[in-house]
Amino acid sequence: MGCFLIGLLVVILSIGNIIEEANGEISPKVLSYIKMMNKRGPYLGIVAPNNFELNPLLASQAYVPYPSLPFIDFAGRRFRFGNISNQRVVIVMTGLGMVNAGVATQLLVSLFRLKGVLHYGIAGNADVNLDIGDVTIPKFWAHSGLWNWQRHGDGIDDELALEAGGDYTRDIGYLQFSKYSNQRVNLLNRVWYQPEEIFPVAGTPEVREHVFWTPVDKSYLDLARQLQDTKLPQCVNTTCLSRPPKVTIVDRGVSASVFVDNAAYRTFLRSKFNATAIDMESAAVALICHQQSLPFVVIRALSDLAGGGSDVSNEADLFGSLAAQNSVDVLVKFVGLLPTHGSKIHS
């Protein structure tokens, strides 16, 4: 009878933990693990978009997981702990898109003691002067999917809905759909690009600021310049790129929860914003880090020319794995450049 009662108590406590986590609460057990791991911090937070990019890092000889507690699971995420080049790291995978990336990054920075955040992965390319496999490190990131869609019949000089109250602006610019239509009348009119509302951790609660271009950390960017001579592989089995990939600092990258496989829109993003890397997560990671006053940098390897048109057919399917590995290789080398001790690096 005593064993039954003990077993029943364990089941009840386990159910309680499940219910707590299902309600968004941190169970006492998970909280104790978080507190224990934070005593070992601070960590470098490493954010990967999905398993395709995460697995090469976990398989890398550079990554050594902690044997005592290699991970903590919470809120549908797995936070992995280990070392890379004598740096303590905690790694999380976001999943696809801006919402997933924002949620995962906010959990990472809220739960654990961090000194900086590194985000890496693959991206579409908007710059015809760069090639598949090249690894880009943009200086700025923007969310290019926040729009005010103007009603049909209004022109560029007409005020947008809710513009007068400061919610929306015409300062950043617009995409005119009629420029890409063969129809006489285009009811879609135009969309105006909008900045994000953010609420900085050091600001007044509920007092917003507007940000479109989010700069990466200057100190991290200066370190990244040392990576530009990195030698990277150029072949998948017996199929090789025309030249070895390179690491390059570029001006800007853009993100939205849209997979861009359209040459016209790629060309627009390049001409309008001077964007190189196009992806679905990086701007969310950047915005969270900016709000939380944490240094960050983004490393994105180019897997294809967005919308096609390069000399390599079916490039994403063929060279996606190479691009993912290149992003991991550059990430690991960047971690090796960081000082092994000390607190947050600030610009």
DRENTORKOL-527978 format. One record per residue (C-alpha): residue number from 0; residue in one letter; x, y negated, z. Coordinates in steps of 0.2 Angstrom, whole numbers, padded with zeros to 4 digits. Example, Ala and Ser with C-alpha at 12.3 -4.5 7.8 and 13.67 -1.06 7.14 Angstrom:
! residues 2
@num->0&residu->A&u->0062&v->0022&w->0039
@num->1&residu->S&u->0068&v->0005&w->0036
END
This chain:
! residues 347
@num->0&residu->M&u->0000&v->0000&w->0000
@num->1&residu->G&u->0014&v->-0012&w->0004
@num->2&residu->C&u->0023&v->-0009&w->-0013
@num->3&residu->F&u->0006&v->-0012&w->-0021
@num->4&residu->L&u->0004&v->-0029&w->-0012
@num->5&residu->I&u->0022&v->-0034&w->-0016
@num->6&residu->G&u->0019&v->-0029&w->-0035
@num->7&residu->L&u->0003&v->-0039&w->-0035
@num->8&residu->L&u->0011&v->-0054&w->-0027
@num->9&residu->V&u->0025&v->-0053&w->-0041
@num->10&residu->V&u->0011&v->-0052&w->-0054
@num->11&residu->I&u->0002&v->-0067&w->-0047
@num->12&residu->L&u->0017&v->-0078&w->-0046
@num->13&residu->S&u->0022&v->-0073&w->-0064
@num->14&residu->I&u->0004&v->-0078&w->-0070
@num->15&residu->G&u->0006&v->-0094&w->-0060
@num->16&residu->N&u->0022&v->-0098&w->-0069
@num->17&residu->I&u->0014&v->-0094&w->-0086
@num->18&residu->I&u->-0001&v->-0105&w->-0082
@num->19&residu->E&u->0010&v->-0119&w->-0076
@num->20&residu->E&u->0021&v->-0119&w->-0092
@num->21&residu->A&u->0005&v->-0117&w->-0102
@num->22&residu->N&u->-0001&v->-0133&w->-0094
@num->23&residu->G&u->0015&v->-0142&w->-0098
@num->24&residu->E&u->0022&v->-0141&w->-0080
@num->25&residu->I&u->0039&v->-0134&w->-0076
@num->26&residu->S&u->0038&v->-0119&w->-0066
@num->27&residu->P&u->0049&v->-0118&w->-0050
@num->28&residu->K&u->0060&v->-0104&w->-0057
@num->29&residu->V&u->0064&v->-0114&w->-0073
@num->30&residu->L&u->0066&v->-0130&w->-0063
@num->31&residu->S&u->0079&v->-0121&w->-0052
@num->32&residu->Y&u->0088&v->-0116&w->-0068
@num->33&residu->I&u->0088&v->-0133&w->-0075
@num->34&residu->K&u->0095&v->-0141&w->-0059
@num->35&residu->M&u->0108&v->-0127&w->-0058
@num->36&residu->M&u->0114&v->-0130&w->-0076
@num->37&residu->N&u->0114&v->-0149&w->-0074
@num->38&residu->K&u->0126&v->-0148&w->-0060
@num->39&residu->R&u->0138&v->-0141&w->-0073
@num->40&residu->G&u->0135&v->-0156&w->-0084
@num->41&residu->P&u->0136&v->-0168&w->-0093
@num->42&residu->Y&u->0133&v->-0159&w->-0109
@num->43&residu->L&u->0134&v->-0163&w->-0128
@num->44&residu->G&u->0117&v->-0160&w->-0134
@num->45&residu->I&u->0117&v->-0151&w->-0151
@num->46&residu->V&u->0101&v->-0152&w->-0162
@num->47&residu->A&u->0098&v->-0140&w->-0176
@num->48&residu->P&u->0083&v->-0141&w->-0188
@num->49&residu->N&u->0079&v->-0122&w->-0190
@num->50&residu->N&u->0086&v->-0105&w->-0189
@num->51&residu->F&u->0094&v->-0106&w->-0206
@num->52&residu->E&u->0106&v->-0119&w->-0199
@num->53&residu->L&u->0106&v->-0113&w->-0181
@num->54&residu->N&u->0112&v->-0095&w->-0184
@num->55&residu->P&u->0128&v->-0100&w->-0192
@num->56&residu->L&u->0133&v->-0110&w->-0177
@num->57&residu->L&u->0128&v->-0096&w->-0165
@num->58&residu->A&u->0138&v->-0084&w->-0176
@num->59&residu->S&u->0153&v->-0095&w->-0176
@num->60&residu->Q&u->0169&v->-0090&w->-0166
@num->61&residu->A&u->0170&v->-0108&w->-0160
@num->62&residu->Y&u->0154&v->-0106&w->-0149
@num->63&residu->V&u->0155&v->-0096&w->-0133
@num->64&residu->P&u->0139&v->-0094&w->-0124
@num->65&residu->Y&u->0139&v->-0095&w->-0105
@num->66&residu->P&u->0138&v->-0077&w->-0098
@num->67&residu->S&u->0129&v->-0081&w->-0082
@num->68&residu->L&u->0114&v->-0090&w->-0090
@num->69&residu->P&u->0116&v->-0092&w->-0109
@num->70&residu->F&u->0099&v->-0100&w->-0111
@num->71&residu->I&u->0083&v->-0107&w->-0103
@num->72&residu->D&u->0066&v->-0106&w->-0112
@num->73&residu->F&u->0054&v->-0120&w->-0109
@num->74&residu->A&u->0039&v->-0127&w->-0119
@num->75&residu->G&u->0042&v->-0115&w->-0134
@num->76&residu->R&u->0060&v->-0120&w->-0135
@num->77&residu->R&u->0076&v->-0111&w->-0131
@num->78&residu->F&u->0090&v->-0121&w->-0124
@num->79&residu->R&u->0106&v->-0112&w->-0126
@num->80&residu->F&u->0122&v->-0116&w->-0115
@num->81&residu->G&u->0140&v->-0113&w->-0120
@num->82&residu->N&u->0156&v->-0121&w->-0125
@num->83&residu->I&u->0163&v->-0127&w->-0141
@num->84&residu->S&u->0181&v->-0133&w->-0141
@num->85&residu->N&u->0181&v->-0135&w->-0122
@num->86&residu->Q&u->0165&v->-0146&w->-0123
@num->87&residu->R&u->0150&v->-0140&w->-0113
@num->88&residu->V&u->0135&v->-0140&w->-0125
@num->89&residu->V&u->0117&v->-0137&w->-0124
@num->90&residu->I&u->0109&v->-0132&w->-0141
@num->91&residu->V&u->0091&v->-0133&w->-0146
@num->92&residu->M&u->0082&v->-0129&w->-0162
@num->93&residu->T&u->0068&v->-0142&w->-0167
@num->94&residu->G&u->0058&v->-0133&w->-0181
@num->95&residu->L&u->0051&v->-0142&w->-0196
@num->96&residu->G&u->0047&v->-0160&w->-0197
@num->97&residu->M&u->0047&v->-0176&w->-0188
@num->98&residu->V&u->0035&v->-0172&w->-0174
@num->99&residu->N&u->0045&v->-0156&w->-0169
@num->100&residu->A&u->0061&v->-0165&w->-0170
@num->101&residu->G&u->0055&v->-0179&w->-0159
@num->102&residu->V&u->0047&v->-0167&w->-0146
@num->103&residu->A&u->0063&v->-0156&w->-0145
@num->104&residu->T&u->0075&v->-0170&w->-0144
@num->105&residu->Q&u->0065&v->-0179&w->-0130
@num->106&residu->L&u->0064&v->-0162&w->-0120
@num->107&residu->L&u->0083&v->-0161&w->-0122
@num->108&residu->V&u->0087&v->-0178&w->-0116
@num->109&residu->S&u->0074&v->-0178&w->-0102
@num->110&residu->L&u->0078&v->-0161&w->-0095
@num->111&residu->F&u->0097&v->-0161&w->-0096
@num->112&residu->R&u->0112&v->-0172&w->-0091
@num->113&residu->L&u->0119&v->-0177&w->-0108
@num->114&residu->K&u->0133&v->-0188&w->-0114
@num->115&residu->G&u->0128&v->-0188&w->-0132
@num->116&residu->V&u->0118&v->-0180&w->-0146
@num->117&residu->L&u->0124&v->-0172&w->-0162
@num->118&residu->H&u->0112&v->-0167&w->-0175
@num->119&residu->Y&u->0117&v->-0157&w->-0191
@num->120&residu->G&u->0109&v->-0147&w->-0205
@num->121&residu->I&u->0106&v->-0148&w->-0224
@num->122&residu->A&u->0098&v->-0162&w->-0234
@num->123&residu->G&u->0092&v->-0166&w->-0251
@num->124&residu->N&u->0103&v->-0178&w->-0261
@num->125&residu->A&u->0098&v->-0195&w->-0268
@num->126&residu->D&u->0115&v->-0200&w->-0275
@num->127&residu->V&u->0120&v->-0193&w->-0292
@num->128&residu->N&u->0138&v->-0197&w->-0288
@num->129&residu->L&u->0139&v->-0184&w->-0274
@num->130&residu->D&u->0138&v->-0165&w->-0277
@num->131&residu->I&u->0130&v->-0150&w->-0268
@num->132&residu->G&u->0140&v->-0145&w->-0253
@num->133&residu->D&u->0146&v->-0162&w->-0249
@num->134&residu->V&u->0144&v->-0167&w->-0231
@num->135&residu->T&u->0137&v->-0184&w->-0227
@num->136&residu->I&u->0137&v->-0194&w->-0211
@num->137&residu->P&u->0125&v->-0209&w->-0214
@num->138&residu->K&u->0128&v->-0225&w->-0204
@num->139&residu->F&u->0109&v->-0228&w->-0202
@num->140&residu->W&u->0093&v->-0218&w->-0202
@num->141&residu->A&u->0075&v->-0223&w->-0205
@num->142&residu->H&u->0058&v->-0215&w->-0205
@num->143&residu->S&u->0052&v->-0217&w->-0223
@num->144&residu->G&u->0035&v->-0209&w->-0220
@num->145&residu->L&u->0027&v->-0223&w->-0209
@num->146&residu->W&u->0016&v->-0233&w->-0221
@num->147&residu->N&u->0002&v->-0246&w->-0222
@num->148&residu->W&u->-0008&v->-0240&w->-0237
@num->149&residu->Q&u->-0015&v->-0256&w->-0245
@num->150&residu->R&u->-0033&v->-0256&w->-0251
@num->151&residu->H&u->-0037&v->-0256&w->-0270
@num->152&residu->G&u->-0037&v->-0274&w->-0277
@num->153&residu->D&u->-0026&v->-0282&w->-0265
@num->154&residu->G&u->-0009&v->-0289&w->-0271
@num->155&residu->I&u->0008&v->-0291&w->-0263
@num->156&residu->D&u->0003&v->-0308&w->-0257
@num->157&residu->D&u->-0012&v->-0302&w->-0248
@num->158&residu->E&u->-0011&v->-0299&w->-0229
@num->159&residu->L&u->-0011&v->-0281&w->-0224
@num->160&residu->A&u->-0024&v->-0274&w->-0212
@num->161&residu->L&u->-0019&v->-0278&w->-0194
@num->162&residu->E&u->-0004&v->-0287&w->-0200
@num->163&residu->A&u->-0009&v->-0303&w->-0191
@num->164&residu->G&u->-0008&v->-0294&w->-0174
@num->165&residu->G&u->0010&v->-0288&w->-0177
@num->166&residu->D&u->0006&v->-0270&w->-0180
@num->167&residu->Y&u->0011&v->-0270&w->-0198
@num->168&residu->T&u->0023&v->-0280&w->-0209
@num->169&residu->R&u->0027&v->-0283&w->-0227
@num->170&residu->D&u->0046&v->-0287&w->-0223
@num->171&residu->I&u->0053&v->-0270&w->-0228
@num->172&residu->G&u->0045&v->-0267&w->-0245
@num->173&residu->Y&u->0033&v->-0256&w->-0254
@num->174&residu->L&u->0030&v->-0242&w->-0266
@num->175&residu->Q&u->0019&v->-0247&w->-0281
@num->176&residu->F&u->0010&v->-0231&w->-0287
@num->177&residu->S&u->0005&v->-0239&w->-0304
@num->178&residu->K&u->0023&v->-0239&w->-0309
@num->179&residu->Y&u->0022&v->-0220&w->-0310
@num->180&residu->S&u->0005&v->-0218&w->-0318
@num->181&residu->N&u->0000&v->-0216&w->-0336
@num->182&residu->Q&u->-0018&v->-0221&w->-0331
@num->183&residu->R&u->-0025&v->-0238&w->-0335
@num->184&residu->V&u->-0032&v->-0240&w->-0317
@num->185&residu->N&u->-0023&v->-0233&w->-0302
@num->186&residu->L&u->-0034&v->-0233&w->-0287
@num->187&residu->L&u->-0019&v->-0229&w->-0275
@num->188&residu->N&u->-0012&v->-0247&w->-0276
@num->189&residu->R&u->0003&v->-0247&w->-0265
@num->190&residu->V&u->0010&v->-0242&w->-0248
@num->191&residu->W&u->0021&v->-0254&w->-0237
@num->192&residu->Y&u->0035&v->-0246&w->-0227
@num->193&residu->Q&u->0034&v->-0249&w->-0209
@num->194&residu->P&u->0046&v->-0249&w->-0194
@num->195&residu->E&u->0043&v->-0237&w->-0179
@num->196&residu->E&u->0037&v->-0244&w->-0162
@num->197&residu->I&u->0049&v->-0239&w->-0149
@num->198&residu->F&u->0049&v->-0241&w->-0130
@num->199&residu->P&u->0067&v->-0242&w->-0124
@num->200&residu->V&u->0071&v->-0233&w->-0108
@num->201&residu->A&u->0080&v->-0250&w->-0102
@num->202&residu->G&u->0065&v->-0260&w->-0108
@num->203&residu->T&u->0049&v->-0265&w->-0099
@num->204&residu->P&u->0037&v->-0250&w->-0100
@num->205&residu->E&u->0023&v->-0252&w->-0113
@num->206&residu->V&u->0032&v->-0266&w->-0121
@num->207&residu->R&u->0036&v->-0261&w->-0139
@num->208&residu->E&u->0050&v->-0265&w->-0150
@num->209&residu->H&u->0051&v->-0262&w->-0169
@num->210&residu->V&u->0065&v->-0252&w->-0178
@num->211&residu->F&u->0067&v->-0247&w->-0196
@num->212&residu->W&u->0085&v->-0244&w->-0198
@num->213&residu->T&u->0093&v->-0235&w->-0183
@num->214&residu->P&u->0112&v->-0236&w->-0182
@num->215&residu->V&u->0122&v->-0221&w->-0176
@num->216&residu->D&u->0135&v->-0223&w->-0163
@num->217&residu->K&u->0150&v->-0233&w->-0168
@num->218&residu->S&u->0162&v->-0223&w->-0158
@num->219&residu->Y&u->0156&v->-0207&w->-0165
@num->220&residu->L&u->0156&v->-0214&w->-0183
@num->221&residu->D&u->0174&v->-0220&w->-0180
@num->222&residu->L&u->0179&v->-0202&w->-0175
@num->223&residu->A&u->0169&v->-0195&w->-0190
@num->224&residu->R&u->0181&v->-0205&w->-0202
@num->225&residu->Q&u->0194&v->-0193&w->-0197
@num->226&residu->L&u->0184&v->-0178&w->-0205
@num->227&residu->Q&u->0185&v->-0185&w->-0223
@num->228&residu->D&u->0200&v->-0174&w->-0227
@num->229&residu->T&u->0192&v->-0158&w->-0221
@num->230&residu->K&u->0194&v->-0143&w->-0233
@num->231&residu->L&u->0177&v->-0134&w->-0236
@num->232&residu->P&u->0173&v->-0119&w->-0246
@num->233&residu->Q&u->0165&v->-0121&w->-0263
@num->234&residu->C&u->0160&v->-0103&w->-0268
@num->235&residu->V&u->0145&v->-0092&w->-0264
@num->236&residu->N&u->0152&v->-0074&w->-0268
@num->237&residu->T&u->0158&v->-0077&w->-0286
@num->238&residu->T&u->0148&v->-0093&w->-0290
@num->239&residu->C&u->0158&v->-0109&w->-0287
@num->240&residu->L&u->0154&v->-0127&w->-0287
@num->241&residu->S&u->0164&v->-0138&w->-0300
@num->242&residu->R&u->0175&v->-0145&w->-0286
@num->243&residu->P&u->0178&v->-0143&w->-0267
@num->244&residu->P&u->0165&v->-0151&w->-0256
@num->245&residu->K&u->0170&v->-0166&w->-0247
@num->246&residu->V&u->0165&v->-0176&w->-0231
@num->247&residu->T&u->0160&v->-0193&w->-0234
@num->248&residu->I&u->0153&v->-0208&w->-0223
@num->249&residu->V&u->0138&v->-0215&w->-0232
@num->250&residu->D&u->0127&v->-0230&w->-0229
@num->251&residu->R&u->0109&v->-0223&w->-0226
@num->252&residu->G&u->0098&v->-0208&w->-0224
@num->253&residu->V&u->0080&v->-0207&w->-0223
@num->254&residu->S&u->0068&v->-0194&w->-0215
@num->255&residu->A&u->0049&v->-0190&w->-0217
@num->256&residu->S&u->0038&v->-0175&w->-0214
@num->257&residu->V&u->0038&v->-0173&w->-0233
@num->258&residu->F&u->0049&v->-0161&w->-0243
@num->259&residu->V&u->0055&v->-0172&w->-0257
@num->260&residu->D&u->0057&v->-0162&w->-0273
@num->261&residu->N&u->0053&v->-0176&w->-0285
@num->262&residu->A&u->0066&v->-0185&w->-0296
@num->263&residu->A&u->0056&v->-0201&w->-0297
@num->264&residu->Y&u->0054&v->-0203&w->-0279
@num->265&residu->R&u->0072&v->-0198&w->-0276
@num->266&residu->T&u->0077&v->-0212&w->-0288
@num->267&residu->F&u->0066&v->-0224&w->-0279
@num->268&residu->L&u->0073&v->-0220&w->-0262
@num->269&residu->R&u->0090&v->-0223&w->-0269
@num->270&residu->S&u->0087&v->-0239&w->-0277
@num->271&residu->K&u->0076&v->-0246&w->-0263
@num->272&residu->F&u->0085&v->-0241&w->-0248
@num->273&residu->N&u->0102&v->-0235&w->-0254
@num->274&residu->A&u->0098&v->-0218&w->-0246
@num->275&residu->T&u->0109&v->-0203&w->-0249
@num->276&residu->A&u->0103&v->-0189&w->-0237
@num->277&residu->I&u->0084&v->-0186&w->-0238
@num->278&residu->D&u->0077&v->-0174&w->-0224
@num->279&residu->M&u->0063&v->-0171&w->-0212
@num->280&residu->E&u->0070&v->-0173&w->-0195
@num->281&residu->S&u->0086&v->-0184&w->-0193
@num->282&residu->A&u->0077&v->-0201&w->-0191
@num->283&residu->A&u->0066&v->-0193&w->-0176
@num->284&residu->V&u->0082&v->-0187&w->-0167
@num->285&residu->A&u->0090&v->-0205&w->-0170
@num->286&residu->L&u->0074&v->-0214&w->-0164
@num->287&residu->I&u->0074&v->-0204&w->-0148
@num->288&residu->C&u->0092&v->-0206&w->-0144
@num->289&residu->H&u->0091&v->-0225&w->-0148
@num->290&residu->Q&u->0076&v->-0226&w->-0136
@num->291&residu->Q&u->0086&v->-0217&w->-0122
@num->292&residu->S&u->0102&v->-0226&w->-0125
@num->293&residu->L&u->0112&v->-0210&w->-0129
@num->294&residu->P&u->0126&v->-0210&w->-0142
@num->295&residu->F&u->0122&v->-0199&w->-0157
@num->296&residu->V&u->0128&v->-0195&w->-0175
@num->297&residu->V&u->0120&v->-0185&w->-0189
@num->298&residu->I&u->0129&v->-0173&w->-0200
@num->299&residu->R&u->0120&v->-0167&w->-0216
@num->300&residu->A&u->0127&v->-0156&w->-0230
@num->301&residu->L&u->0119&v->-0159&w->-0247
@num->302&residu->S&u->0110&v->-0143&w->-0253
@num->303&residu->D&u->0102&v->-0150&w->-0269
@num->304&residu->L&u->0099&v->-0165&w->-0279
@num->305&residu->A&u->0081&v->-0169&w->-0274
@num->306&residu->G&u->0069&v->-0166&w->-0288
@num->307&residu->G&u->0082&v->-0157&w->-0299
@num->308&residu->G&u->0093&v->-0164&w->-0313
@num->309&residu->S&u->0110&v->-0158&w->-0308
@num->310&residu->D&u->0121&v->-0146&w->-0318
@num->311&residu->V&u->0118&v->-0132&w->-0306
@num->312&residu->S&u->0101&v->-0124&w->-0309
@num->313&residu->N&u->0091&v->-0117&w->-0294
@num->314&residu->E&u->0104&v->-0126&w->-0283
@num->315&residu->A&u->0095&v->-0125&w->-0266
@num->316&residu->D&u->0092&v->-0107&w->-0267
@num->317&residu->L&u->0110&v->-0103&w->-0273
@num->318&residu->F&u->0120&v->-0115&w->-0262
@num->319&residu->G&u->0109&v->-0118&w->-0247
@num->320&residu->S&u->0119&v->-0106&w->-0236
@num->321&residu->L&u->0135&v->-0114&w->-0241
@num->322&residu->A&u->0128&v->-0131&w->-0237
@num->323&residu->A&u->0122&v->-0125&w->-0220
@num->324&residu->Q&u->0139&v->-0117&w->-0216
@num->325&residu->N&u->0148&v->-0133&w->-0221
@num->326&residu->S&u->0137&v->-0143&w->-0209
@num->327&residu->V&u->0142&v->-0131&w->-0195
@num->328&residu->D&u->0161&v->-0132&w->-0200
@num->329&residu->V&u->0161&v->-0151&w->-0199
@num->330&residu->L&u->0150&v->-0151&w->-0183
@num->331&residu->V&u->0163&v->-0140&w->-0175
@num->332&residu->K&u->0178&v->-0150&w->-0181
@num->333&residu->F&u->0169&v->-0166&w->-0175
@num->334&residu->V&u->0166&v->-0158&w->-0157
@num->335&residu->G&u->0185&v->-0155&w->-0157
@num->336&residu->L&u->0189&v->-0173&w->-0159
@num->337&residu->L&u->0179&v->-0178&w->-0144
@num->338&residu->P&u->0187&v->-0181&w->-0127
@num->339&residu->T&u->0184&v->-0166&w->-0115
@num->340&residu->H&u->0180&v->-0176&w->-0100
@num->341&residu->G&u->0171&v->-0192&w->-0096
@num->342&residu->S&u->0153&v->-0199&w->-0097
@num->343&residu->K&u->0143&v->-0206&w->-0111
@num->344&residu->I&u->0153&v->-0213&w->-0126
@num->345&residu->H&u->0146&v->-0231&w->-0130
@num->346&residu->S&u->0149&v->-0242&w->-0144
END
